[in-house]
Amino acid sequence: MKHFELEPSMLTMRGVFYPTGYMVVMLPSEQDARAAERKLEENGVMGEKVALLSPDVIQEKIARTVGSADIPLPTVGTEADTVRRFAELASQGHWALMIHAPHGDETTQIMEILKAFPLSYGQKYRQLVIEDLVD
């Protein structure tokens, strides 16, 4: 598993979290997130593609990217709302896995592996759209 570092390429021009080519899935506990990460690795999704994000990391590094992005006008996309949802779940103790999966077939494979886990929220960041992964 790689260490999460917020890179400039993971931000919109307004500075809001938008890591194109990544999936971010949230799980209710650290235990769930670590078990899901192990299952991914067992199935060939190598650790350098996966980062574990604690609630503190989500609050300190990701949630603060929203800042005043909606002022004076709301953003055109949903990226700020998505970050707020991550922050809300993190405040309840949820953890996240951030998985590099730039291709659609990788996303499908990963979601198949994770279907047995209690995903609380999931998003795939594509070039111009954020795709819901969890109903």
LUMVO-428627 format. One record per residue (C-alpha): residue number from 1; x, y, z. Coordinates in steps of 0.1 Angstrom, whole numbers, always signed. Example, Ala and Ser with C-alpha at 12.3 -4.5 7.8 and 13.67 -1.06 7.14 Angstrom:
<nodes>
<node seq="1" x="+123" y="-45" z="+78"/>
<node seq="2" x="+137" y="-11" z="+71"/>
</nodes>
This chain:
<nodes>
<node seq="1" x="+0" y="+0" z="+0"/>
<node seq="2" x="+13" y="+34" z="-9"/>
<node seq="3" x="+13" y="+65" z="+14"/>
<node seq="4" x="-12" y="+91" z="+3"/>
<node seq="5" x="+2" y="+124" z="-8"/>
<node seq="6" x="-21" y="+151" z="-22"/>
<node seq="7" x="-5" y="+161" z="-55"/>
<node seq="8" x="-14" y="+192" z="-76"/>
<node seq="9" x="-25" y="+169" z="-104"/>
<node seq="10" x="-53" y="+157" z="-80"/>
<node seq="11" x="-69" y="+192" z="-79"/>
<node seq="12" x="-91" y="+212" z="-102"/>
<node seq="13" x="-81" y="+246" z="-113"/>
<node seq="14" x="-100" y="+260" z="-83"/>
<node seq="15" x="-80" y="+236" z="-60"/>
<node seq="16" x="-108" y="+211" z="-52"/>
<node seq="17" x="-99" y="+174" z="-49"/>
<node seq="18" x="-105" y="+157" z="-83"/>
<node seq="19" x="-80" y="+128" z="-88"/>
<node seq="20" x="-87" y="+118" z="-124"/>
<node seq="21" x="-82" y="+81" z="-130"/>
<node seq="22" x="-88" y="+72" z="-94"/>
<node seq="23" x="-116" y="+55" z="-75"/>
<node seq="24" x="-123" y="+65" z="-39"/>
<node seq="25" x="-143" y="+40" z="-19"/>
<node seq="26" x="-153" y="+45" z="+17"/>
<node seq="27" x="-159" y="+18" z="+43"/>
<node seq="28" x="-173" y="+21" z="+78"/>
<node seq="29" x="-142" y="+11" z="+97"/>
<node seq="30" x="-104" y="+8" z="+96"/>
<node seq="31" x="-108" y="-30" z="+99"/>
<node seq="32" x="-131" y="-30" z="+68"/>
<node seq="33" x="-107" y="-8" z="+48"/>
<node seq="34" x="-77" y="-29" z="+56"/>
<node seq="35" x="-95" y="-62" z="+48"/>
<node seq="36" x="-107" y="-47" z="+15"/>
<node seq="37" x="-71" y="-37" z="+7"/>
<node seq="38" x="-58" y="-72" z="+15"/>
<node seq="39" x="-85" y="-87" z="-8"/>
<node seq="40" x="-75" y="-64" z="-36"/>
<node seq="41" x="-38" y="-73" z="-32"/>
<node seq="42" x="-47" y="-110" z="-32"/>
<node seq="43" x="-65" y="-105" z="-65"/>
<node seq="44" x="-36" y="-87" z="-82"/>
<node seq="45" x="-43" y="-51" z="-74"/>
<node seq="46" x="-9" y="-42" z="-62"/>
<node seq="47" x="-2" y="-20" z="-32"/>
<node seq="48" x="+14" y="+8" z="-53"/>
<node seq="49" x="-20" y="+14" z="-68"/>
<node seq="50" x="-38" y="+16" z="-35"/>
<node seq="51" x="-36" y="+42" z="-7"/>
<node seq="52" x="-54" y="+39" z="+27"/>
<node seq="53" x="-69" y="+72" z="+39"/>
<node seq="54" x="-78" y="+75" z="+76"/>
<node seq="55" x="-106" y="+99" z="+87"/>
<node seq="56" x="-79" y="+123" z="+98"/>
<node seq="57" x="-62" y="+123" z="+64"/>
<node seq="58" x="-96" y="+129" z="+47"/>
<node seq="59" x="-104" y="+158" z="+70"/>
<node seq="60" x="-69" y="+174" z="+69"/>
<node seq="61" x="-59" y="+169" z="+33"/>
<node seq="62" x="-90" y="+164" z="+12"/>
<node seq="63" x="-119" y="+182" z="+30"/>
<node seq="64" x="-100" y="+214" z="+32"/>
<node seq="65" x="-96" y="+215" z="-6"/>
<node seq="66" x="-132" y="+227" z="-9"/>
<node seq="67" x="-124" y="+259" z="+10"/>
<node seq="68" x="-143" y="+287" z="-7"/>
<node seq="69" x="-145" y="+270" z="-41"/>
<node seq="70" x="-183" y="+278" z="-42"/>
<node seq="71" x="-178" y="+315" z="-37"/>
<node seq="72" x="-190" y="+337" z="-53"/>
<node seq="73" x="-208" y="+311" z="-75"/>
<node seq="74" x="-214" y="+274" z="-70"/>
<node seq="75" x="-190" y="+251" z="-89"/>
<node seq="76" x="-203" y="+238" z="-123"/>
<node seq="77" x="-196" y="+202" z="-113"/>
<node seq="78" x="-202" y="+181" z="-82"/>
<node seq="79" x="-166" y="+179" z="-70"/>
<node seq="80" x="-172" y="+201" z="-40"/>
<node seq="81" x="-203" y="+182" z="-30"/>
<node seq="82" x="-184" y="+149" z="-34"/>
<node seq="83" x="-156" y="+161" z="-11"/>
<node seq="84" x="-182" y="+172" z="+15"/>
<node seq="85" x="-197" y="+137" z="+14"/>
<node seq="86" x="-162" y="+122" z="+20"/>
<node seq="87" x="-157" y="+147" z="+49"/>
<node seq="88" x="-192" y="+139" z="+64"/>
<node seq="89" x="-184" y="+101" z="+64"/>
<node seq="90" x="-149" y="+107" z="+77"/>
<node seq="91" x="-164" y="+126" z="+107"/>
<node seq="92" x="-184" y="+95" z="+114"/>
<node seq="93" x="-152" y="+74" z="+114"/>
<node seq="94" x="-153" y="+60" z="+79"/>
<node seq="95" x="-120" y="+51" z="+62"/>
<node seq="96" x="-112" y="+52" z="+24"/>
<node seq="97" x="-92" y="+34" z="-2"/>
<node seq="98" x="-80" y="+55" z="-31"/>
<node seq="99" x="-73" y="+32" z="-60"/>
<node seq="100" x="-56" y="+41" z="-93"/>
<node seq="101" x="-78" y="+26" z="-120"/>
<node seq="102" x="-77" y="+47" z="-151"/>
<node seq="103" x="-94" y="+22" z="-173"/>
<node seq="104" x="-131" y="+11" z="-172"/>
<node seq="105" x="-122" y="-27" z="-171"/>
<node seq="106" x="-100" y="-21" z="-140"/>
<node seq="107" x="-129" y="-3" z="-123"/>
<node seq="108" x="-152" y="-32" z="-131"/>
<node seq="109" x="-127" y="-58" z="-118"/>
<node seq="110" x="-121" y="-38" z="-85"/>
<node seq="111" x="-158" y="-34" z="-79"/>
<node seq="112" x="-163" y="-71" z="-84"/>
<node seq="113" x="-136" y="-78" z="-58"/>
<node seq="114" x="-151" y="-53" z="-33"/>
<node seq="115" x="-188" y="-64" z="-37"/>
<node seq="116" x="-185" y="-84" z="-5"/>
<node seq="117" x="-175" y="-54" z="+16"/>
<node seq="118" x="-198" y="-28" z="+32"/>
<node seq="119" x="-190" y="+1" z="+10"/>
<node seq="120" x="-205" y="+33" z="+23"/>
<node seq="121" x="-197" y="+55" z="-7"/>
<node seq="122" x="-177" y="+52" z="-38"/>
<node seq="123" x="-167" y="+75" z="-67"/>
<node seq="124" x="-146" y="+71" z="-99"/>
<node seq="125" x="-130" y="+103" z="-111"/>
<node seq="126" x="-130" y="+103" z="-149"/>
<node seq="127" x="-118" y="+131" z="-172"/>
<node seq="128" x="-150" y="+151" z="-171"/>
<node seq="129" x="-174" y="+133" z="-148"/>
<node seq="130" x="-175" y="+117" z="-114"/>
<node seq="131" x="-191" y="+83" z="-116"/>
<node seq="132" x="-211" y="+69" z="-87"/>
<node seq="133" x="-199" y="+34" z="-78"/>
<node seq="134" x="-222" y="+26" z="-48"/>
<node seq="135" x="-260" y="+29" z="-49"/>
</nodes>
